[in-house]
Amino acid sequence: MDVQRAALMATSVRSSFLRRDAYDVTKQFESFVTMLRDNLPKHDSIEQAAHAVRTHMMNFTGPFSAELEQDFAAALASVQASFQNVEILRRNSLVNPRRIWYRGPGPKDRHWPALSAYLTDVKGWKDSVESLDDSSSEVVSLLANPTEDKFRCRGLVVGYVQSGKTANMTAVIAKAVDAGYNLIILLGGVTNKLRAQTQRRIENDVVNRHRHLWHAYTDDTDDGDFVRPKNGQFTMPLEGGAQLAVIKKESRRLDRLLTTAKATSRQTLHRLRVLIIDDECDQASVNSSADEEEMTKINEAIRRIIHAFPAVSYVGYTATPFANVFINPFPVRKDELDDLYPEDFITALPRPDGYFGTREVFGPSDISADDEHDGDYGKSMLRPIPPKEVAKLTPNGKNQFKTFVPTMSEQLERALAWYLITCAIRRSRNQVSHMTMLIHTSSFVAQHDHMATLVNAWLKGNGPDIRKLSGRMGVLFEDVFSSETRRVPLEHALPTGNFSADLSSHLGDVLDALEVAVENGYSDERLDFTKDHKTYIVIGGSVLARGLTLEGLCVSFFLRTSRQYDTLLQMGRWFGFRHGYEDLPRLWTTSDLISNFRSLAQVEEEIRKEIAVYKTAEVKPTEFAVKVRQIPGLAITSAAKMRHAYKTSISFDGRHLQTIRFDHKKETNWAATETFVGSLIDELKDNTHPNVFFGVPAGMVRRFLVDYSICDKHLDLNKSMLLGYLDENMTKLPAWNVAVMSNSSKGAARTALGKFGSVSLFTRSRLDEPTDYADIKALMSKGDILVDVLKEDRAPLGSWEELKAQRSQVPLLLIYPIDKDSAPNPKSPNRAALDATGHLIGLGWVFPGAKDRAGAYYSVELNVPTPEQLDEGDDVFAEAADEA
């Protein structure tokens, strides 16, 4: 029977390979590629692997036809090309120059080919593997060469929140082991759940591909963290294999690792090539002690572990690198104990295709006022929660956290309804995958249980009506669907276009599959996205605000806030990949958090642009530390972590700034501007230009800025820093050009501006958000910055930087009179009327110079968080401590 089955199988295989009209040539080519890659680790060369594949196939098919020979040759050439010794182009990195040793995967590699095939064939990441290959090769090329006997390497990898940093880590691990690293220590978060999640991912993606080549000291159970091995030390590394330890960042665990390293025999220790990967390296790893000599326990433990190994590379991964670049590059006892400053390299992972982040939510930050379109505002996915509803959902003060019982609010009910609708829509699209809603209203564990009780009661009480879309639920669901799809139209229409008919049949399946899970440091539930497709409503605290991945997250109801940028950015669990349902994500939160995130989007984009600027300037990471501290407004991590950034060089060289947020119900700045313009007319009697004043003394500009009121919601535009920069540059920039801008649009309103006379007012409507200030998104148009340049000397419009390159070395101040009744464009649904108490004055600044040559002009104490703000810090540490 076995012989007969084998003969039938051989006949089937032969037939499928010989019928050219019955199979897709592309699939045949890809099949050969897969076979070749699978066989590579078993042979010494590509040629040997090709021979083995050919021999195996010919046992079933007989001699290859001409067409098969052509496909096989193309597949072989493709595999050979992927292993060419092409120099890694360090496109995204700041590097302390040294000899290049890694040029990409080689034909004898085992772990990366296996991982690549797994991601392509099993996970379906075909479109992403190529970019993952490039970015991970760049990181590996920046590590120390494992063939050397002794080395120290420290680097930083900057990614995006929920953007696939873990995928990059797994690829780096696979390639590093192929290259010769044989002990992988991964510091995976500060809670058991984050550590276990990371362990599970590394095992599933890398270790299980060649299980016999790995020795793991940890596993993915709750108590699977590192303990001292029975023999008390690390074992002698296996040729081609590696040892793995995924450890929670908790001092006692790290001390056990250090003890094991110290007890390891000298012979074994000198054979180990150690790669330490620090996930979320801005959390817990950075020394936050007030005294440099008194290092925090986790920071000290990591530094001592690095010191214990003769050959080690340390790489930190984070989406919020602010604390890391504020590390003192020259700490006390540097020669005795390694610091964690990334002195060897800083690399920014490229933005992945299909990533859904701050740009999609808020739009780009550097748009021009005259070229806005709907995409510039981002998707209309933000829904404000009124303060009166917040009081129904979360306790007012720490003393009530055990006794307070939340009650259902209108916006929470609408968020729950929309989540169930999105699950039904995705099922109608045949998207059989994970679906998740996040509810985070408090950091207190008792409140998570109370919220779960509330949600379960709502689901149970309204379940029958939800299934039938009848009664009050029928009205609510249809209203929510109509409202949400009007603000963000569906990218894929419903099958019949009838809401009830298309979705009611799916809602029952959604409710049947739905699980309400509490996820915190105490909960027994464990989110499991590794097996069957899950439909979750996840209620939790700080463990959900950093690191933990929620697969298929579509709706977030989020009340937690923070005044620290790094904490805020890490809260963005709603960022990530939303393939096939980019039109469905929504975020319900407070207007303050919406405002802070809009500012954060601008700062995040600015940081990445600065890295690109310094990379072009070919500076070292040790020089980059100073440069980063020169960006105004980067008081964005805890005061303790910023103690080396208190006195900072501030420079606005080469930048353009604009006021886009206004206290429109309080201050208009009209009177101050009338006085300033009047003094210009009196002092500069020989000025002949109708609206540009040339050669204005810097002292006059300074006096005006003292009188001008900047909205305190401008988190990246601080008046004291601006004035300090002007004071330090009085001799370098003694004169300014000042322009009173005029709206050239037909029908623009006009009014008098003191001695200057009649001015034409600009229309600048506000973003439609429930804030106590007006955010106009953009004030300046690109062409405005050439207002003091002769028309015959102007080149066609280009980027902001190209336009600024046409200017002289004279700074420019632009004054924009804004109509208090500015109405939105009917085609811009995200805009609302300005509705100011009086006409406003907006200002734009254009500074000469180049960003990459910014000098040390002004030492200033940054706006570090207050003790009250620090109380809002990472409550996740409290949960982690309780776990321990």
Helices and strands as residue ranges (DSSP letters): H 2-18, G 20-22, H 25-39, G 40-42, H 46-61, H 66-82, E 93-95, H 111-121, H 126-142, E 151-158, H 165-179, E 183-188, H 192-205, G 207-213, E 214-216, E 242-247, H 251-263, H 266-269, E 274-279, H 297-308, E 311-318, H 322-325, E 345-348, E 355-356, H 358-362, G 374-377, E 382-384, H 387-393, G 398-400, H 410-428, E 435-440, H 445-468, H 471-487, H 499-513, E 514-519, E 535-540, G 542-544, E 553-558, H 565-570, E 576-577, E 586-589, H 591-616, H 621-628, G 640-642, E 647-649, E 656-658, E 661-662, H 670-683, E 692-697, H 698-707, H 719-728, E 735-740, E 750-752, G 754-756, E 758-760, E 766-767, E 774-775, G 782-786, G 791-793, H 800-804, E 812-818, E 831-832, E 840-846, G 851-853, E 859-861, H 867-870, H 876-883
